[in-house]
Amino acid sequence: MVIDFEEKDHCYSLNGEIADISVTELLHKHNLAPDYSGAPKKKLTASAKEGKEVHKDLENVLNVADYEPTTKQGKSFQEWVSKHLDCGVGEQMLGIDWNGLLVCGTADVMAIGKDNSLIVADHKNIAKVDATYKEYVSWQVSLLDFMARKLGKEPINGKVLNWKGAKEFWCLHYNKKTGELTPIELEKVEDTEIENLLDCERKGEIYQRPMLVIDKELEFQFLQAEEELSKIELAHKQAEEKSKALRQQLCELFEKQGIYSWESPQGKIKVTYIRPSEQIRVDSDKLKEKYPQVYTECQKLIKKKGYVLVTLREDEE
């Protein structure tokens, strides 16, 4: 397989044939990417120019031996690479023929971690990564991973990836002012949804996110229960804050008077003063950073039941 990219027109070709769509275009077309159409054109042009310089620096960190980064972002990435990656490649072009639909894209980072896990990541040199943007990058890296797996042992421009599938998906977010890198772990988009997206594009349809089917009676009961629970939780929070302040006053009295236990006049409540103490705990973040192999060997698989997370939004004014 031969993949070419014409930077001027931002156009990919696959085996000499112009690709139907790129990964970025695909996600924008199907409303899976943030919309910047309302942003000032001058600002977008300036950001694109800066991003191009930073991206080249980040690419060279992985692809050029003994490279010295020239940007703050590049230096942050190089430090992250030395701690977390065993080896990797930057700006890896990928392509797929999905039943006649030619799709191409470029993975910012495809790598093997220190624990031998496969990693795919995307650089983002933007102001912030909110929930919408995080979903976009999740789709981006998942789609590129999907394409790499489908290629199997087919060589790309003479090089065989033999990609078995990533276990870790990351958005590498850089602070625009300081260049500081914040890795954001992403959820993988399931293959069935990626296939659905590709089929929609091939058929000329717009992809629709899966929607939960729920009957009206259950919906009514659920919303009513959540409203009641919200009121109770608010009252509980207020009572808890009041109780916390009063407990602090009791604690100060215990310390001042040298008393360690007290019962209410009716004997319904007993209060015991627990004196200050020290406790040793393992800093898991530091252990993972300094001794990744030990951290991995001591991990334990814990199975958790599925549950629903309910988010209450404030009324809009």
Salt bridges, closest charged atoms under 4 A:
GLU7 OE2 - LYS52 NZ 2.92
GLU50 OE1 - LYS176 NZ 3.99
GLU59 OE1 - LYS56 NZ 3.58
GLU79 OE2 - LYS83 NZ 3.42
ASP108 OD2 - HIS55 NE2 3.23
ASP122 OD2 - LYS124 NZ 2.92
GLU135 OE2 - ARG209 NE 2.89
ASP145 OD2 - ARG149 NE 2.98
ASP191 OD1 - ARG149 NH2 2.80
ASP199 OD1 - ARG202 NH2 3.40
GLU201 OE2 - LYS29 NZ 3.13
GLU201 OE1 - HIS30 NE2 2.82
GLU219 OE1 - LYS216 NZ 3.86
GLU289 OE2 - LYS83 NZ 3.20
